[in-house]
Structure formats: structure tokens, C-alpha cells
């Protein structure tokens, strides 16, 4: 008793309810529909693959969303960018220019010749050549300095034989005899503009200003595809990251060259320290925690040389990745405890920790194939519902970030950068293994020496690099990159056989990136080996 009688629903009414569903209702049903429901249930192994995979992708997406925030911050504060100093010195201060060297035979002459052209009173200028070279750069640079010194230029030569502290040690040693109130630093591959000092010195009329950083430009940007991509990557840093942080009042870093520092600021912050591989970022954050202000002048650019070979570029990037991670471990506790705003702390955290994404990319790469197999039993719409937000956050942000930077810097011909985006992403993939090693070394406290980036005085025209020295051997790295590229090639084959065509372009980028890095390095080293064999055979023939 009390039961409600059941009345069958007419089939015409049921059909009408199904047909008259709204588009939103049909979309939701498609998303939630699983064609394998009742056939396959996720087991513990499936969840063991999916949970870490999507957790890592979620963390990667946070750093991707931060790129969008950098773009937003840049345009919000763009009108605040530094133009001209508020005041000018009545009496110019003394300035020391430091030129740190280590085995730079191809660029040292150009560096010194351009530096002595600096438009600044000679009686207020001191040029220090800080040479740690162990090859014939040392006697050549010493003779060059002596020649210009006898001609009346205020230049002096300092040679160390122990390389203690590497570049940071050389700069700190130079400060012991520096006579300037300010010190400008230029790496060996830079060409200082003659008006550099006259355009930067007057910002120091503000006694709270500790650093003035200028923008890098590139002598050999159009040398090959790699240098074009390197230029795009660095432009993103100098245009958007430096532009956003400096204008918004956040902490940002002196880049180690093409900048000028107040000597009293260096001393107040604890001096140049060599317990990290990026002594410039280390000093920058210590100084800003002390209250010093940093200025960024994007309108003044200093030409420099980009690495033209893949392994040289990888070595440079891995040094920066390890050094920045070391700075994060050293200074983040102090930054988070400092009496500064939460927004500045958050931006400092995001600035110092992005290289942790490289080990995460290794985890994603390792899990990708088993996850593809597990997700074969999921509906297409379910996969899109999960993947699309992560793709937008993680990967679309990269494209937008670097295209916006190019549009800001080159408003007339920025569209070429769109066609270079696949190359840019592939280069990023090619950095994954070597930068992962660098980050893990930093996290576990593995000490390594400062590995210099080879410089060859290259312009836009191709030259015979097989005649150049200073290359570092790649060892096992290119073989591992080719192996990982082959792993991704297998995933492309699996995607084709399972009709997962949407994932193929994404996977192909990984194949191309790893193969480009690995095969290019092996080819360049093979050419070097052939050149050495030809030289040896020629020498043997002469002796016979």
C-alpha cells in the first residue's frame, strides 16, 4: 500500500525530450560520455600514471600562466619605463670599466679597441682588463694593453693564475684597485657603445640607485636559425620580463654585463660572491633586499655575440639554469622573510625557480606513452576537457610571450617570429636534458666549475668554425637526446595507429627538438674531428 502506480511514458514524448535538448546540454553529455563505460575501468596502475602526470602538468601550467601575467604587467606599467635621468651631475664621478676575460683570443682585441673609444673624460676613467686566461690570450692582451697605455689611455692589465671564484672572483679582485665610484662591466663578446657612460651615469644622481642595466642586442642574430631563436628568447627576457618587473617596482637582476653598478652598493650587499654560477643575480637580490633601486634602460642597447653552435648554446643555458637555481636555494628564505610586499615575493619566487620545469618535463616525457595507452579508453571530448586548459596555460603562453616581445621591439617586421615559433619550441625541448642535469646538480649541491661560452668574433656572415678553438666536448649528451627523440618517434607511431591525430604535432615537436640538438652536435663534432685529422696528417707529411 502507499505505492505510486507506474505509467509508461509515451515513446513520442521521450523522443521529443531528447530532440529538444539545448546545445549546452548536448555538449555536456558529449564531454561526459565515455564510449568504453562498462568495458574498461581504471585500475590502480592507471591512476598511478595519471595522477603524477596531471599534477606535473598543473605545475607547468602555473609557470605558463605567469607568462600571461608578465605580459599583462608589462602593458599595465609600460608608460612608466625609464626614459631620461631626473637630474644630471654638475661634476661627473669617476668610473671604472671592468673587462673580465678567460681565453678570449678571438674577441679581446675588438673589446679593448671599442672600450677605449668611450666618450668620457680620461682623467675620470679607469679601464681594468681582468684576465684569467691560461692560453696565448694573456700575453696578447697584456701587450695590447701596454700599447694603449703608452698612448695615454687610462687602461691597466691584471692577470690571475688561480681563477679563484671565476668571474666573481676576478671582479672582486679588481675592486681592490678600482678608483671609480661606479663600475661598468662588459663581457668579452660585447661591444660597448661610445656613449654608454654619458647615457647611464646620470641615473646615479639618485643616491638610492645601485644598478643601471641596459638591453642586449646581437651582432650575429641572422647567422643561422639557432641564433635567430636565441635572439627571440633573450628579447622576451629583456623586453617583457625586465620591462614588466622594472616598471612595476619588482625585483629584477643585473645581467652580469652591459650594466653599471655603484661600488658602495656592491660593498653594502656583501660583495661579489662565488658560491653560485650566476653571481650577477645573487648580488642583485642581495642588494635589492638592502633597499637599493635598480634601473633598466631599454632604449640603450649593447651589441653582443650569440652562440652559433648548439652545444655551446646548451652549455650557456645550463650554466644559467644551475646558477639561478642556486640563487633560489640561497636567497629565497631571506626573500620570503623580508619586509616587502607579497607581490614582490611572489614575483621573485617565479623569477628564480622557472628552471625546475625542466626536470618536470622529463617526468612528463617518461609518463606520456603509458598515459596515452591508459587514455585510449577515454572519450575524445573528455580528453579535450582535461587537456585544453593545460595546453592553453602551458604552451600557448610561450607562443604569445615571444611574439608579443618581437612586436614590441620590431613593430614593422615582427610577423616573421610567428614562423619561427616551432623552431623556438624545439630549441626549448633540446635544452631539457642538459638543464635537468644542471638543476639537479644545484638541488643536490654538486659543485662544478664555471664553463665559459665560446666566442669567435662572428658577425652575420658565415665563417669556417672548424678553424676555431675553445669548444667543449658534449660527451654522452647527444646520444641520450637522440634516444629520447626516438622514444617520442615511437609515440608518434602509436598515436597514428590509435587514430590520436590531435597529439601528433605536439609529439613531433619533441622528436624534432631532441633530434635537432643531438644530430647537430654530433655533426659539428665530427667536422671538428676531421679538421684535426687533416691538420695532423699535414704536420706528419711536413716532418717526413
PAPA-940975 format. One record per residue: z, y, x of N, C-alpha, C, CB in turn. Coordinates in steps of 0.1 Angstrom, whole numbers, plus 5000, padded with zeros to 4 digits. Glycine has a CB too. Layout:
ZYXZYXZYXZYX/...
END
This chain:
500049885008500050005000500050125009501250004991/499550245003499550375010498350385019500850385018/497550275021496450285030495250365023495950155034/494450435032493350515027492150425027493150645036/491450425015490250335015489150395024489750325000/488450305030487350345039486050345031487250245051/485350465033484050475027482950485037484050605018/481950405037480950415047480150545047479950295045/479850605059479150735060477650705058479450805073/477050775050475550755048474850775062474950855037/473850695064473150705077472450835079472150585078/471950895068471251025068472251135073470651055055/473451125069474451225073474751215088475751215065/474951085092475251065106474051115115475450915109/472851095111471651145118471651295119470351085112/471951355108471951505107472951565117472251555093/474151495118475251545127474751535141476551465125/474051425145473551405158472451505162473051265160/471551535152470451615155470851765156469351605144/471851805148472251945147473351985158472751975133/473551905168474451945178473852065186474751835188/474852155190474352275197473952235212475552375198/473152315218472752285232473952265242471852405238/475052345239476252325248476752195246477252435245/476852145234477452015231476551905238477551985216/475251915237474351815243474551815258472951845239/474651945264474851955279476151885283474852095283/477251905276478551845279478451695278479651895270/477751645268477551495267476751435278476951465253/475751515282474951465294475751455306473651555295/476551565308477451565320478451455320478151705321/479051425309480051325308479451185306480951355297/478151175304477551045301477450965314476251055294/477850845315477750765326476950635322479150725332/475750615327474950505323475450375327473550525328/476450375337476950255342478350225336477050255357/478750305326480050285320480150145314480350385308/481250075317481449935313480849835322480849925299/479949885331479349795341480049795354477849825342/480349925359480949935372482150025370479949995382/483249985376484450065376484850095391485649995369/485250215394485650255407486850175412485950405408/486750115424487850035429488550115439487249905436/489650065446490450135455489550185467491650055460/488650095471487850135483486950255479486950025487/486450265467485650375463486450505463485050355448/487650495458488450615458488850655472489750595450/489050555481489350585495488250655502489650455502/487050645497485850715503485750855496484550635501/485850855483485650975475486651085477485550945460/487951045478488951155479488951225492490351085477/488851165503488751245516487451325517488951155528/486351265511485051325512485051455504483951235506/485551455492485551585484486751675488485751545469/487751625494488851715500488251795511490051625504/487551725520486951795532485851895527486351705542/485051855517484051945512484752075505483151875502/485852045499486552165493487052255503487752105484/487552205514488052295525486852375531488752215536/485752305533484552365538484052475529483452265540/484252455516483752555506484652675507483752495492/485952665511486752785512486252875523488252735516/485852815534485252895545483852955541485052815558/483152875532481852935527482153045518481152825520/483153035509483453155500483953275508484553105490/484553245520484953365528483753445533485753315540/482653375535481453445539480953545528480253355542/481053495515480753585504481753705504480853515491/483053685508483953785508483753885519485453735509/483253835531482853925542481754015537482453845554/480753965530479654045525480154145516478553955518/480954105506481554205496482354315503482454125486/483154275513483954375521483054475528484954305530/481954415534481054505542480454615533479954415548/479954575522479354675513480354765506478454605502/481554715504482654795498483054915507483854715494/483154885520483654975530482555025540484754915538/481255005536480155035545480155185549478855005539/480555275540480455415542481555465552480655495529/482455375555483555415565483155385579484855345561/481955325582481655285595481755405605480355215596/482055365618482255475628480855535631482855405640/480855665631479655745635479955825647479255835623/480655925647480956015659482456025660480256155657/482856055673484356075675484756205668484556085690/486056195663486556315656486756435666487956275650/487056405678487256515688486556475701488756535691/486456565711485856545724486856595735484456615725/486756525746487656565757487156695763487656455768/488056785766487756905774487556865788488857015772/488456775793488356725807488156575806489656765815/487056525811486756385810487756305818485356355814/488156185813489156105820488356015831489956015811/489155965840488555875850488255735843489455855862/487155675847486755555841486455455853485555575832/486855325851486455215860485555125852487755145865/484455085858483554985853483754855860482055035853/484054745854484254615860483054525857485554555855/482454465867481354375866481754235871480054435874/482254155863482654015867481453925870483653955857/481453855881480353775885480853635888479553835896/480053535886480253405892478853335893481153315883/478353325905477053265908475953315899477153115906/475653445901474653515892473453565900475353625885/472853485909471853535918470653595911471353425927/470353555899469153605892469353735885468653495882/470553775882470753895874471653995881471453855861/472253965892473154055898472554185902473953995910/471354175908470654295913470354395901469354265920/469854335890469554415878470754485873468854335867/471854405872473154455867473654575875474154345867/473654565888474154675897473254795896474354625911/471954775896470954885896471054965883469554835898/471254895872471454965859472755035858471254865848/473854975864475155035862475255165870476254935867/474655175882474855295890474055415884474255275904/473255385874472455495867473355555856471255435860/474555515854475455555843475655715844476855495844/475355775833475455915832476955955830474655975819/477655975841479056015841479356075855479955895838/480256175856480556235869480956135879481556345867/480356135891480656035901482056045906479756055913/482656165906483956185911485056125901484256335913/484556095889485456035879485155895876485356115865/484255835884483755695881484155605893482255705878/484455485889484655375899483955245893486255355901/483155185902482455065898482954955906480955075899/483554845900484054735907483154615904485554705903/482654555915481954425914482954315917480654425924/483354245907484354145909483754005910485454145897/483553955922482653845924483553725928481653875936/483353615920484053485923482953385928484753435911/481853425932480753335934481053245946479453415937/480453125945480553025956479252995962481252895951/478153065958476853035964476353165971475852995953/475053175973474553285981474553415973473153255985/475053415960475253535953476153635960475753515939/477253575966478253655973477753745984479353565978/477053685994476553776005475453876000476053696016/474653825990473653915985474254035977472653835976/475254005969475854115961476654205970476854055950/477354145980478054235989477154325997478854145999/476054276001475054366009474554475999473954286015/474254435987473754535977474754645974473354455964/475954605973477054705970477154795982478354635967/477154745994477354826006476154926007477354736019/474954876004473854976005474055085995472554896002/474455065983474555175973475755255976474655115959/476855195983478055275986477655375997479155175991/476855336006476455426017475555536012475755356028/474955516000474155615994474955715986473055555985/476255695985477155785978477555745964476455915977/477255625960477655575947479055525948476755465942/479855545937481355505937481455355934482155595928/480955265942480955125939481655055950479455075938/482354945947483154865957483054715953484554915957/483154635963482954495962484254415964481854445972/484654325955485854245956485454095954486854285945/485754015964485353875964486653795964484453845975/486753695954487853605954487253465958488553605941/488153385964487653255968488353145960487853225983/489353175951490153075944489753065929491553095946/489153165924488753165909490053145900487753055906/491153185905492353165897492253245884493653205905/492453175872492353245860490953275855493053375860/489953235863488553255860488253405857488153165848/487553435846487153575843488353665841486253585831/489353605833490553685830491353715843491453605820/491353615852492053645865491353745873492153515873/489953745873489253845881489453985875487753815881/489454005862489654135856491054185858489454125840/492054095857493454135860493554175875494354025856/492954105884493054135898492354275901492354025906/491254295894490654425896491454545891489354425888/492254525881493154635876494154685886493854585863/494454595896495454635906494954755914495754525915/493554765916493054875924492154975915492154825935/492254955902491455035893492055175893491354975879/491255275893491655415893491455485879490955495904/490755415870490455475857491555465847489155415852/491555565838492455555826491855455816492655685820/490455445816489755345808488955255817488855425798/488655135812487955035819486854975810488854925825/485654995815484454935807484154795814483255025807/483754695806483454565811482054525807484454465806/481254475817479854425814479654295821478754535818/479254195813478954065819477654075827478853955808/477353975835476253985844474853995838476253875853/474753945825473453945819473154065810473253815811/474054165810473954285802473254395810475354325797/472654485803472054605809472754725803470454615807/473754785810474454895804473555015801475654935813/473555075789472755195787473355315795472855235772/472555395800472955505808473955605801471755585813/473855615788474655695780475855625774473955765769/476155505779477255425773478555505773477355295780/478955555785480255615786480355745778480555645801/479255825779479255955772479355935757478056035775/478955825752478955795737480155725733477755715733/480955675742482155595738483455655742482055455743/483455735753484755785759485455875750484455855772/484755955741485456055733486255995721484456155728/486055865718486855805708488355795713486355665704/488555795726489855785731490655915731489755735745/490056015725490856135723491956105713489956255717/491756005704492855955696493755865704492255875683/494955895707495855815716496155675711497155895718/495855645698496155515693494955415695496555525678/493855465699492655385701492755315714491355465700/492655175714492755095726491455035731493754985724/490555015721489254955725488155015717489254805722/486955035723485755075716484754965719485255215720/484354895709483354785711481954825706483854655704/480954795713479554825709478854695705478754905720/477654715699476854595694476054545705476054635682/475854415705474854345714473454345709475354205717/472454365717471054345714470554245725470254475714/469254205723468854085731467454115737468753965722/467454095751466254125758465154015755466554125773/465553895752464653785751464753715737464953675761/464953795727465153745713463953665709465453855704/462753715713461453645708460953545718460453755706/461753495727461353405737460953265731462453385748/461753215722461353085715462153085702461652965724/461952975694462652965682464152965684462252835674/464652895694466152895696466653035698466452805709/466053115706466553245709466553335696465853315720/465553315688465453385675466653355666464153355668/466953225666468153175658469453225664468153025657/469553225677470753275683470953425680470653255699/469853495680469953635676470453655662468653705678/469953575653470453585639471853555638469653485630/472353445645473753415644474653525650473953285653/474253585661475053695666474953815658474653725681/473853845652473753955643474653945631472253975639/474753825626475753805615477153845619475653665610/477453815631478853845636478953995638479153775649/478054055645478154205648477954295636477254235659/476954255627476754345616477754325605475254315611/477954205600478754175588480254155592478254055581/480554065601481954045604482554165611482053915614/482054215622482654335628482554455619481954365641/481454465612481254575603482354575592479954575597/482554465585483454445574484954465579483354315567/485254395590486654405595487054545600486954295605/486154605608486454735613486654835603485454775624/485654835593485754945583486854925573484354945575/487254795571488354775561489754785567488154635555/489754795580491054815587491754675591492054885578/490954575591491454445595491354425610490654325588/492054325615491954295630490554245633493054195634/490054285644488754225649488854225664487554295644/487954155671488154135685487154205694487953985688/487654245706486754285717486054165721487654355729/484754175724483854065727483754025741482454095721/484554085750484554055764483554125772484353905765/482654195766481654275774481054385764480554175779/480454475770479754585763480854665755478754535753/482054675761483054755754483954825765483954665746/484754915760485654995769487054995764485055145771/488054975773489354955769490255055776489854815773/491355085770492355175776493255095785493255255765/493455125797494255045807495655035802494155115821/496255145797497655135793497755035781498155275788/496755025773496754925762496854785767495554945753/496054755778495954625784497354585789494954615795/498054685796499354655801500354635790499754775810/500254715780501254715769501154575761501054825759/499954525760499754395753500054275762498254385748/500354295775500754185783499654145793501054065775/498654225795497554205805496654095801498254175818/495654075810494653965808495453835811493453985817/495353745801495953615803494953505803497053585792/495153395810494053295812494453155806493753285826/495353155796495753025790494852995779497153035786/493853075776492753035766491453065773492953115753/490353005767488953035773488353155767488152915770/488953215757488453345752489553445753488053325736/489653495766490653595769490553725762490653615784/489253755758489053875750489653875737487553895749/489453765729490153755716491653755717489553635708/492153685727493553675729494153815731493853585742/493553885740494054025743493954115730493354085755/492854095723492554175712493654165701491254145705/494054045698495054025688496454065693495053875683/496754035705498054085711498154235710498254035725/497054305713497054445713497254505699495854505720/496454445690496554495676497854465669495354435667/498554355673499854335668500854435674500354195673/500554495685501354605691501054745684501154615706/500054745675499754875668498554945673500954955669/497854895683496654965689495454945679496254905702/494755055678493555055669492255025677493355195663/491354945671490054915677488954985669489854755677/488055035677486855105671485655015673486755245676/484755015663483454945665482355045663483354825655/481355055672480255155672478955075671480255245684/478555035658477254965657476055035661477154915643/476055165661474955245664474555245679475155385660/475455195688475155185702475055035706476255255710/473854995711473654855714473454845729472454805706/473954725734473754695748472854575749475154665755/471754585756470854465757471454355766469454515764/471254235762471754115769470754005769473154075763/471153895775470253785776470753665768469953745791/469953595760470353485752469953355760469653485739/470853245759470453125765469053075759471553015763/468153025767466852975763466752825762465753035772/467752755767467752615766468952565757467952555780/468652455750469552405740470952375746469052285733/471052305757472352265763473052385768472152165774/472452485774473052605778473752675766472152695785/473052685755473552745743474752665737472452755732/474652525738475752445733476952465741475352295733/476852475754477952495763478652625760477552485778/477852735758478352865755479152855742477252965754/478552795731479252795718480552705719478252745708/480452595726481652515727482852585734481352375734/482452665744483552745751484152845741482952815763/483352905733483853005723484652925713482753085717/484252815708484952735698486252695703484052615694/486352635715487652595721488552715723487452515734/488052825728488852935731489452995719488053035739/488653015708489153075696490252985690488053095686/490052855690491052765685492352775693490552615685/492252785706493352805715494152935711493052805729/493353045708493953165704494753145691492953275703/494053075682494753055669496052975671493852965660/496052875679497352805681498352885688497052675689/497952975697498853055705499453175696498153115717/498553235688498953365682499153365667497953465685/498653265660498853265645500253265641498153135639/501253195647502653205643503153355644503553125651/502753425655503153565656502453655645502853615670/501153625643500453705633501053685619498953665633/501353565615501953535602503353595600501953385599/504053605611505453665610505353815612506353605621/504253875616504254015619504354105606502854055626/504854225607505054315595503754385592506154425598/502754305588501354355584501054295571500254325595/500054355564499754305551499254165550498654405544/499454105539498953965537497453955538499453915523/496754065534495354055535494854055550494754185528/495554135558495154125572495553995578495954235580/496653935574497053805579495953695575498453765574/495553705562494553605557493253615565494353625543/492853745567491553765574491653715589491153905574/492853735595493053685609492953535609494353745614/493553475599493553325599492153275597494453275587/491353335588489953295586489153315599489353355574/489453425606488653465618488953365629488953605622/490153325631490553245642490353095640491953265646/490153045628490152905625488852845620491252865615/487752915620486552855614485952735621485452955613/486252725634485752605641486352475638485852635656/487452475630487952355625486952285616489352375618/486052355611485052295602484152195609484152405596/484052205623483152115630483651965629482952155644/484951945632485451805630485351765616486951805634/485551855606485351825592483951775589485751935583/482951845596481551795593481351655599480651895600/482051625609481951485614482451385604482651475628/483651425598484251335588483251325576485551395583/482651435571481751435560480551345564481251575557/480051355576478851275581479151125581478451325595/480351095585480750955586480950895572482050935593/481350975562481650925549480450935540482751005542/479351005544478251035535477550915530477351125542/477250815539476550695534477350615525476150615546/478650575528479450495518479650575505480750465524/479750705506479850785493478550775485480250935497/477450785492476150775485476050635478474950795495/476550535484476550405478477450395466476850295488/478650445468479650445457479050535445480950505461/478450645448478050735437476650695431477950875443/476150585436474950535430475250495415474450415437/476450465412476850425399477350535390477950315399/477150665395477450775387476250835381478250885396/476350905370475250965363474751095371475551015349/473451125370472951235377473651365374471451255375/473951385361474551515357475951525362474551525342/476651405363478051405369477951445383478651275367/476951395391476851425405476551575406475751345411/475751635398475451775399476651865395474251815390/477351815386478551885381479551905393479151825369/479651795401480651795412480051865424481051655416/478751845427478151885439477752025440477051795443/477152075429476552205429477552315432475952235415/478752325427479652435431479952425446480952425423/480152305452480452285466479252335474480852145469/478052295470476852335477476652495477475552275471/476952555465476852695464477852765474477052745450/479052715474480152775482479852745497481452715478/479452625501479452595515478152625522479652445516/476952605515475652615522474852735518474952485520/474852765505474152885501474753015507474152905486/476053005510476753125516476153145530478253105516/475853045537475253055551473953135550475052915557/473053085541471753155539471953305536470953085529/472753325526472853465522473453555533473753475509/474453495540475153575550474253625561476253485557/473353535566472553575577471253655573472053455585/470853635561469653715555470153855553469153645543/471353865547471854005545472054075558473253995537/472554015568472754075581471354125587473353985591/470354045585469054085590468454195582468053965590/468654195569468154305561468854435564468454275546/470154435568470854555572470354605585472354525572/470054515594469654555608468154585609470054445618/467354515602465954525602465354545588465254405610/465554655582465154675568463654655566465554805563/462854675576461354665574460754525576460654765583/461454445584460854315587461854205587460154315601/462854215578463854115577463453985570465054175569/462253985563461853865555461553745563460753905546/461153775576460953655585462153565586460453705599/463353625585464553555587464753445576465753645586/464053465564464153365554463553235559463453415541/462353245565461653125570462353055582460253165574/463253135589464053075600465353005595464353185610/465653015583466952965578467052815580467152985563/465952725578466152585581466452565596464852515577/465752645605466052635619467452665622465052725627/467952775616469352815618470352715614469652945610/470152655602471052545598470952425607470752505584/469752395612469552275621470252305634468052255623/470252425639470952455651472452445649470652605656/472952485638474352465634474752325635474652525621/473852235629474052095629474152045644472952015621/473252095652473152045666474452085674471952105673/475252175669476452215676477652135672476752365673/477452045662478651985655479451895665478151895644/478651805673479351715681480051785693478451605687/479351875700479951935712481152025708478952015720/480952095696482052185692483252105686481552285681/482951995681484051905676484951865688483551775669/484251825699484951785711485751905716484051745722/485252025716485852145721487152175712484952265720/487052165699488152195690489252095692487752195676/488851965694489951855696490651875709489251715695/489851915719490451945732491552065731489451985743/491152165723492152275721493352225713491452385713/493152145703494252105695495252015702493752025682/494651925711495451835719495851885733494751705720/495552015736495952075748495252015761497452055750/494051975759493251925771492752045779492051835766/493052055791492652165800491252145806493752195811/490452245805489152235811488852365818487952205800/487952365827487552485834486652575826486952455848/486552705830485652795824484152765828485952945828/483352715819481952675822481052795818481552545814/480452855828479552975826478352935819479253035840/477753035813476353025806475353065816476353105793/474352975819473353015829472553135825472352895831/472253225834471453345831470353345841472253475831/469153375837467953375845467153495846467053255840/467653615841466853735840465553715833466653785855/465653655821464453625813464253745803464653495806/462953785802462553875791461953805780461653985797/460953865774460253805762459153705767459753905753/458653715779457553635784458153505789456753705795/457453385786457853255791457753255806456953145786/458653175813458653165827459053025831459753265833/458752985843458952845847460452825850458152815860/461152775840462652755842462952635851463252725829/461952545854462252435863462552485877461052335863/462152605880462452665893463852725894461452765897/464552725883465852795882467052695884466052865869/468152745889469352655891470352695881469852675906/471552645883472752675875472852595862472852815872/472052495860472152415848473252315848470852345845/473952295837474952195836474352065830476152245827/474751955835474251825830474851795817474551715840/474151735808474551715794475351585793473451715785/475051485802475851355801475451275789477251385801/476451225782476251135770475851215758477551055768/476051345757475851425745474551405738476051565748/473351415745472151405737471951265731470951445746/472451165738472251025733473051005720472650925743/474251065720475051055708474451135696476551105711/473851255700473151335689472051255684472751465695/471251185692470151105687470650995678469251055699/471650925682472250815674472650865661473450755682/473350985660473851035647472651075639474751155650/471651135645470351165638469751045632469451245647/469750935639469150815634470050765622469150705645/471350775623472250745611471850825599473650775615/471550945601471151025589469750995585471151175593/468850955594467550905590467650775581466650865602/468650695584468850575576469350615562469950485582/470050725561470550775548469350835540471550885550/468350895547467150935540466450815534466251015550/466350715542465650595536466350535524465550485547/467750535525468550485514468350575502470050485517/468250705504468050805493466750775486468150945498/465750745494464350725488464350595480463350715499/465050485485465050355478465850365466465550245487/466850455465467650465453467250585444469150485457/466050645447465550755439466450875439465250705425/467250895449468151015450467351125458469450975457/466351175452465451265459466051395462464151275451/466951435453467551575455468351585468468451605443/468851475473469651475486468751475498470651365486/467451445497466651425509466451555517465251375505/466151675512466051795520467351815528465751915511/468451795521469751825528469951725540470951805518/469651595537469851495548468851525559469651355542/467651565556466551585566466951695575465251625559/467751795570468251905580469151845590469052005572/469951745587470851685597469951605606471851595590/468951525601468151455611467451545620467051375602/466851655615466151745624467051815634465451855616/468251855629469251925638469651835649470451965630/470051715647470551625657469451585666471251505651/468251555661467151515669466651635678465951465661/466551755672466151875680467151895692466151995671/468451885689469351905700469251795711470851915695/469251675706469251555716467951545724469451435709/466851545717465551525724465151645732464451495714/465451765728465151885735465951885749465452015728/467151845748467951845760467451745770469451815757/467151625765466651515774465251555780466451385766/464451615772463151665777463351765788462251715766/464151865786464351965796464951905809465252075791/465951815807466551755819465551665826467751675815/464651595819463551515825462651605834462751445815/462251725828461451815836462151865849461051935827/463451885848464251925860464251815870465651965856/464351695866464351575875462951565882464651445867/461951575874460551575880460351685890459551585869/460851805888460751915897461551885910461352045891/462751815909463551785920462851675929464951735916/462151575922461451475929460251535937461051365919/459551625930458351685937458851765949457651775927/459951835948460451915959460851825971461552005955/461551715967462051615977460851555985462951515971/459851505977458651445983457851545992457751395972/457851665988457151765996457951786009457051895989/459251786008460051806020459951686030461551826017/459851566024459651446032458351446039459851316024/457251496032455951496037455851596049454951536027/456651706048456651806059457251756071457351936054/458351666069459051616080458351496087460451566076/457351436080456651316085455651366096455951246074/
END
